[in-house]
């Protein structure tokens, strides 16, 4: 939602900290979006000012080749798994690689060589995934499943929107799968913060889709490793409480920066006066 634009008064300029005062007024003039996503919540938890720049001011940022690569792989797998769902069989690897060429995003790579190296790398990843699909014959029932989840009640209710990469039917219920193109993690390295996104999906699956998750799985496409778990009743309640608390903080926030190690990876480090690098 758009904010009110505040024009600085002569009194603002008469003060030595006029810039800070004007900025503070602008910060408090913003209204939060009617719905939130996990990405918005995580951005705010990382740094309220980063959230403001991204989701309220909508400041454009340079893209990253890592995102281009990740989106290429995601889009290819989405289309290929849809073919599996339609035909109840796994098409040949040539079909998968043809989809990869159609889905390939060649933006933001720093050189032609780097682009070619990543394209080849992606093709090898997909060949390995295809071999795995042929040997396991999955039973996907949903792909890119959208959901709108209401948490809380009354004035404190929260509308959370999201999208689940893939849902497979397995013995006893379903497996929720989220593709990751980043560095893989060991089971022991997974913290509650890492689990939170998939537990949100678990809640949505149980309450909206009326299916019973048996596994929540992060699938790391680079090496084919998986980390699986299932949220407990206590963990699901903890996630709900955390989300509600975060949104409450967002509503009361002045979007002040919380600099730290994450500043090194922030898209706004070149313009943020609070950064710590």
Number of C-alpha atoms within 10 A of each C-alpha: 10 11 14 11 10 11 10 15 10 9 8 15 13 9 11 9 10 16 12 12 15 16 14 14 15 17 18 15 15 20 14 16 13 9 13 17 15 16 13 19 18 16 17 24 15 18 19 23 23 26 23 23 16 18 17 18 13 10 11 10 10 8 12 13 18 15 15 17 22 19 16 22 25 21 17 21 23 17 16 21 24 16 16 18 17 12 10 14 15 21 16 11 17 11 12 22 19 11 19 23 13 11 17 18 20 15 14 15 18 10 9 9 10 12 18 13 11 16 20 12 13 21 16 14 16 21 15 17 19 21 14 13 16 15 10 9 13 18 17 20 17 18 19 16 15 14 16 15 18 15 15 13 8 7 6 11 12 19 14 19 15 19 16 22 18 20 21 18 18 14 8 9 12 20 25 26 22 21 19 17 17 12 9 18 13 9 11 7 10 13 9 13 9 11 19 20 18 22 24 20 24 25 20 23 21 12 13 13 12 10 15 17 22 19 20 24 20 21 18 18 22 19 13 13 14 19 18 18 15 18 21 10 8 8 15 17 14 15 20 17 13 14 22 17 12 16 19 13 15 19 13 10 15 19 21 15 18 17 19 13 10 14 20 13 9 14 18 19 16 9 8 15 10 14 18 13 11
